[in-house]
Amino acid sequence: MGTCQSALSALSAFLYIFLRRRSGASLYESLGLEPPPTPSATNGSATTNGHATTNGHAKHGHPHKPSTRFSKRALLVRYLQCSVFITSAAPFGFAALSYISYPAMVLGKSCKLVPVMIMNVLLYRRRFALHKYVVVAMVTTGITIFMYLGDPKAAAKHAAKQGTTQNTSQYASVIGITYLLINLLLDGATNSTQDEIFSRHRVTGQQMMFWINVFCTLITSVLAVLPLPYIPVIHLGAPGQTELGGALAFIRSHPDIIVPLAQFAFTGALGQLFIFETLQHFGSLTLVYVFHAAVKGIPNSDAFAHVHAKRVIQEKEKAKIKSL
């Protein structure tokens, strides 16, 4: 699924860049590997190789040395770093769902603001205003309280339905939470690296989307054809069996999966255009808040309203019984 989505996302980003490209721009410039040309100097002044001339008089100095801090190689390395983080985080997220419930997964993902801020500070020594730390703490606390207002007997009923004991359930929860924490840390490293790219390089969100998805497609394609041994979380198939062979065998036995797979890839590619546009203009903290707190709160608010209405009806029935 990830390979299909990343390949289609790279294609959609390339088409967007091609349709919105500047007239006369080269391919490297359109893809963000070359900075756009700077406007020429006024009053007869010009800048060439670090030497400025004003009114016909040359101002000599030391030869200009290009900064490797903003080089094309450094930019591609950052893109590759993001792709490695994304490719590594996805298996841990799916593996966590095998041990913890989906509401617990939503709770952890909704608190993603915390690892994003932590990784920004640890990896790139980026500091935030004091009010942002307060906002992150308040949002995380509010989402946690909201998610825990459900029925406390739901977990016990779910465990009884699955036939698991309390000790087994606790052991599974520890494993699931560990996988979830690893997933959140890798996601935080991804978002902090994306912020670093935007702060150091003059690129657009769609250019970043193209290169990250190209590298993700290459990484997952290579992993899919390699006969890897059994690796927990990463490769769960039989030793020596390729992921591609298992995927093709599953599609042959379940041909109905083709349409949902195409829908998953198409909607993911379309959504990433808006995600990277938001990331470019507002940063990762705003992006994470909108997509992991507000959006995920919509279905949960509906479920919470349903539970609240049910409790109100029960209280009214109890009042009628007492009156009788």
PLY file of the C-alpha trace (Angstrom):
ply
format ascii 1.0
element vertex 324
property float x
property float y
property float z
element edge 323
property int vertex1
property int vertex2
end_header
0.00 0.00 0.00
2.76 2.41 0.92
4.61 1.89 -2.35
1.49 2.49 -4.43
0.60 5.61 -2.50
4.10 7.10 -2.57
4.48 6.42 -6.32
1.15 8.08 -7.12
1.94 10.95 -4.74
5.25 11.59 -6.52
3.43 11.56 -9.86
0.74 13.98 -8.68
3.37 16.33 -7.23
5.32 16.26 -10.50
2.18 17.06 -12.50
1.37 19.93 -10.13
4.90 21.32 -10.45
4.83 20.93 -14.25
1.51 22.76 -14.59
2.54 25.57 -12.20
6.13 25.98 -13.37
7.52 29.39 -14.28
7.95 30.13 -17.95
11.52 29.36 -19.04
12.40 27.53 -15.82
14.69 24.53 -16.16
13.79 21.08 -14.86
16.27 21.33 -11.97
14.84 24.70 -10.97
11.24 23.44 -11.18
12.10 20.50 -8.92
13.80 22.75 -6.37
17.38 21.61 -6.98
18.43 25.06 -8.20
17.44 28.33 -6.52
15.27 30.67 -8.58
17.19 33.53 -10.23
17.61 36.62 -8.09
16.51 39.95 -9.53
19.31 41.99 -11.09
20.75 44.88 -9.18
19.62 48.44 -9.84
21.53 51.70 -10.63
23.89 49.90 -12.96
25.14 47.61 -10.23
25.68 43.91 -10.83
26.90 41.03 -8.73
29.05 38.32 -10.27
30.94 35.60 -8.39
30.92 37.66 -5.22
32.40 40.85 -6.82
30.08 43.86 -6.94
30.53 46.70 -9.44
28.91 50.06 -8.83
28.99 52.93 -11.37
31.68 51.17 -13.36
34.07 50.71 -10.43
34.89 47.20 -9.40
34.98 46.25 -5.78
37.47 43.45 -5.37
37.53 40.96 -2.55
38.08 37.31 -1.76
36.59 34.77 -4.20
33.11 33.69 -3.20
32.90 30.13 -1.87
29.58 28.33 -2.21
28.12 27.29 1.14
27.66 23.56 1.54
24.99 24.33 4.12
22.58 25.17 1.31
23.96 22.79 -1.31
21.93 20.50 -3.53
23.56 17.45 -1.97
22.59 18.55 1.54
19.02 19.08 0.38
18.76 15.61 -1.16
20.24 14.07 1.98
17.53 15.77 4.05
14.86 14.44 1.69
16.32 10.93 1.99
16.39 11.30 5.77
12.68 12.14 5.82
11.92 9.15 3.58
13.82 6.78 5.85
11.92 8.09 8.88
8.55 7.72 7.13
9.31 4.22 5.84
10.50 3.10 9.28
7.57 4.64 11.19
4.73 3.03 9.22
5.37 -0.64 10.24
5.47 0.30 13.93
2.15 2.11 13.61
0.45 -0.91 12.03
2.09 -3.29 14.52
0.79 -1.24 17.46
-2.81 -1.86 16.36
-2.26 -5.59 16.92
-1.77 -4.98 20.65
-3.78 -1.88 21.55
-7.26 -0.67 20.63
-7.94 1.89 17.95
-9.10 4.56 20.49
-5.76 4.17 22.27
-4.02 4.58 18.92
-6.03 7.73 18.20
-5.15 9.08 21.64
-1.44 8.57 21.02
-1.57 10.09 17.55
-3.52 13.08 18.82
-0.69 13.78 21.28
1.83 13.91 18.42
2.42 17.59 19.12
4.69 16.59 22.00
7.21 14.43 20.05
7.25 16.94 17.18
8.28 19.72 19.56
10.76 17.47 21.40
12.49 16.33 18.19
12.69 19.92 16.94
14.54 20.85 20.11
16.79 17.77 20.27
17.74 17.39 16.60
17.94 21.01 15.42
18.13 23.06 18.64
15.02 24.96 17.59
13.33 27.03 20.26
9.67 27.98 20.45
7.84 30.81 22.14
6.57 30.13 25.64
2.92 30.30 24.60
3.47 27.43 22.12
4.65 25.14 24.91
1.56 26.11 26.91
-0.75 25.48 23.95
0.78 22.05 23.26
0.41 21.06 26.91
-3.22 22.24 27.04
-4.20 20.55 23.77
-2.58 17.25 24.76
-4.19 17.33 28.21
-7.60 18.17 26.77
-7.49 15.37 24.20
-6.37 12.88 26.85
-9.23 13.83 29.18
-11.72 13.71 26.31
-10.64 10.24 25.20
-10.84 8.83 28.74
-14.44 9.96 29.28
-15.74 6.82 27.61
-17.14 3.73 29.27
-14.51 2.31 31.69
-15.95 -1.18 31.19
-15.27 -1.15 27.44
-11.71 -2.44 27.76
-12.78 -5.28 30.04
-15.59 -6.28 27.67
-13.20 -6.18 24.70
-10.67 -8.36 26.52
-13.37 -10.86 27.53
-14.63 -11.02 23.96
-11.11 -11.71 22.70
-10.60 -14.37 25.39
-7.52 -12.71 26.91
-6.65 -12.59 30.58
-5.72 -9.46 32.48
-2.00 -10.33 32.56
-1.96 -11.07 28.84
-3.82 -7.84 28.13
-1.33 -5.81 30.19
1.63 -7.45 28.45
0.09 -6.72 25.05
-0.58 -3.11 26.06
3.08 -2.61 26.99
4.20 -3.92 23.59
1.61 -1.83 21.74
2.49 1.36 23.61
6.20 0.74 22.92
5.55 0.41 19.20
3.35 3.51 19.31
6.06 5.55 21.04
8.62 4.50 18.42
6.16 5.50 15.69
5.56 8.89 17.30
9.28 9.60 17.74
9.96 8.79 14.08
7.02 10.96 13.01
8.38 13.77 15.16
11.81 13.40 13.55
10.16 13.56 10.11
8.24 16.75 10.84
11.23 18.46 12.50
13.43 17.61 9.49
10.80 19.04 7.15
10.80 22.27 9.17
14.59 22.34 8.90
14.41 22.00 5.11
11.97 24.89 4.78
14.07 27.09 7.06
17.35 26.50 5.16
16.29 25.97 1.54
14.02 27.84 -0.83
11.70 25.01 -1.81
7.94 24.65 -2.09
5.72 22.07 -0.43
5.11 20.25 -3.71
8.84 20.02 -4.44
9.38 18.45 -1.03
6.41 16.14 -1.61
7.89 14.96 -4.92
11.37 14.12 -3.65
10.27 12.52 -0.38
7.80 10.26 -2.19
10.36 9.38 -4.86
12.80 8.23 -2.18
10.01 6.41 -0.30
9.07 4.55 -3.48
12.68 3.55 -4.11
13.22 2.36 -0.53
10.01 0.33 -0.30
10.53 -1.13 -3.79
14.02 -2.35 -2.88
12.76 -3.82 0.40
9.89 -5.51 -1.44
12.16 -7.49 -3.80
14.85 -8.43 -1.27
14.55 -11.94 0.28
14.85 -10.69 3.84
15.00 -12.94 6.92
12.33 -12.75 9.59
12.54 -9.30 11.21
9.98 -8.37 13.87
7.68 -5.55 12.71
9.72 -4.93 9.52
9.41 -8.32 7.75
6.88 -10.74 9.21
6.84 -13.23 6.32
8.72 -16.49 6.03
12.53 -16.19 5.88
13.68 -15.72 2.30
10.22 -14.75 1.03
9.91 -11.36 -0.65
7.22 -8.86 0.25
6.37 -8.44 -3.42
5.66 -12.15 -3.85
3.40 -12.21 -0.82
1.56 -9.08 -1.97
0.96 -10.45 -5.48
-0.25 -13.76 -4.07
-2.68 -11.92 -1.78
-4.01 -9.82 -4.70
-4.52 -12.97 -6.82
-6.49 -14.63 -4.05
-8.40 -11.43 -3.20
-8.92 -9.52 -6.48
-11.50 -7.26 -4.85
-8.68 -5.48 -3.02
-7.55 -3.72 -6.22
-10.27 -1.05 -6.16
-9.80 -0.11 -2.46
-6.03 -0.08 -2.99
-6.40 2.34 -5.90
-8.76 4.51 -3.85
-6.30 4.52 -0.95
-3.42 5.59 -3.21
-5.46 8.23 -5.04
-6.94 9.88 -1.96
-3.57 9.79 -0.20
-1.84 11.45 -3.15
-4.53 14.13 -3.38
-4.46 14.78 0.36
-0.68 15.17 0.43
-0.92 18.18 -1.90
-2.85 20.04 0.79
-0.74 18.64 3.63
2.58 19.83 2.19
1.06 23.19 1.27
-0.01 23.63 4.90
3.40 22.45 6.10
5.18 25.01 3.94
3.19 28.03 5.12
2.32 27.18 8.73
4.89 24.63 9.97
4.63 21.16 11.45
3.03 22.13 14.77
0.00 23.66 13.06
-0.20 20.76 10.63
-0.09 18.15 13.37
-2.68 20.01 15.44
-5.13 20.31 12.55
-4.82 16.80 11.15
-4.21 14.77 14.32
-6.30 16.61 16.89
-9.14 18.51 15.27
-9.88 16.11 12.39
-9.62 12.96 14.47
-11.84 14.54 17.10
-14.80 14.71 14.69
-15.74 10.99 14.67
-14.89 10.69 18.36
-17.13 13.66 19.19
-19.97 11.90 17.39
-19.38 8.77 19.43
-19.13 10.82 22.63
-22.41 12.56 21.82
-24.05 9.17 21.24
-22.83 7.89 24.63
-23.94 11.09 26.34
-27.43 10.90 24.78
-27.73 7.28 25.87
-26.89 8.22 29.45
-29.44 11.05 29.41
-32.16 8.63 28.27
-31.19 6.19 31.01
-31.42 8.92 33.65
-34.87 9.93 32.40
-36.05 6.31 32.55
-34.77 6.01 36.11
-36.63 9.18 37.06
-39.88 7.80 35.59
-39.47 4.54 37.50
-38.90 6.43 40.74
-42.01 8.56 40.16
-44.11 5.43 39.68
0 1
1 2
2 3
3 4
4 5
5 6
6 7
7 8
8 9
9 10
10 11
11 12
12 13
13 14
14 15
15 16
16 17
17 18
18 19
19 20
20 21
21 22
22 23
23 24
24 25
25 26
26 27
27 28
28 29
29 30
30 31
31 32
32 33
33 34
34 35
35 36
36 37
37 38
38 39
39 40
40 41
41 42
42 43
43 44
44 45
45 46
46 47
47 48
48 49
49 50
50 51
51 52
52 53
53 54
54 55
55 56
56 57
57 58
58 59
59 60
60 61
61 62
62 63
63 64
64 65
65 66
66 67
67 68
68 69
69 70
70 71
71 72
72 73
73 74
74 75
75 76
76 77
77 78
78 79
79 80
80 81
81 82
82 83
83 84
84 85
85 86
86 87
87 88
88 89
89 90
90 91
91 92
92 93
93 94
94 95
95 96
96 97
97 98
98 99
99 100
100 101
101 102
102 103
103 104
104 105
105 106
106 107
107 108
108 109
109 110
110 111
111 112
112 113
113 114
114 115
115 116
116 117
117 118
118 119
119 120
120 121
121 122
122 123
123 124
124 125
125 126
126 127
127 128
128 129
129 130
130 131
131 132
132 133
133 134
134 135
135 136
136 137
137 138
138 139
139 140
140 141
141 142
142 143
143 144
144 145
145 146
146 147
147 148
148 149
149 150
150 151
151 152
152 153
153 154
154 155
155 156
156 157
157 158
158 159
159 160
160 161
161 162
162 163
163 164
164 165
165 166
166 167
167 168
168 169
169 170
170 171
171 172
172 173
173 174
174 175
175 176
176 177
177 178
178 179
179 180
180 181
181 182
182 183
183 184
184 185
185 186
186 187
187 188
188 189
189 190
190 191
191 192
192 193
193 194
194 195
195 196
196 197
197 198
198 199
199 200
200 201
201 202
202 203
203 204
204 205
205 206
206 207
207 208
208 209
209 210
210 211
211 212
212 213
213 214
214 215
215 216
216 217
217 218
218 219
219 220
220 221
221 222
222 223
223 224
224 225
225 226
226 227
227 228
228 229
229 230
230 231
231 232
232 233
233 234
234 235
235 236
236 237
237 238
238 239
239 240
240 241
241 242
242 243
243 244
244 245
245 246
246 247
247 248
248 249
249 250
250 251
251 252
252 253
253 254
254 255
255 256
256 257
257 258
258 259
259 260
260 261
261 262
262 263
263 264
264 265
265 266
266 267
267 268
268 269
269 270
270 271
271 272
272 273
273 274
274 275
275 276
276 277
277 278
278 279
279 280
280 281
281 282
282 283
283 284
284 285
285 286
286 287
287 288
288 289
289 290
290 291
291 292
292 293
293 294
294 295
295 296
296 297
297 298
298 299
299 300
300 301
301 302
302 303
303 304
304 305
305 306
306 307
307 308
308 309
309 310
310 311
311 312
312 313
313 314
314 315
315 316
316 317
317 318
318 319
319 320
320 321
321 322
322 323
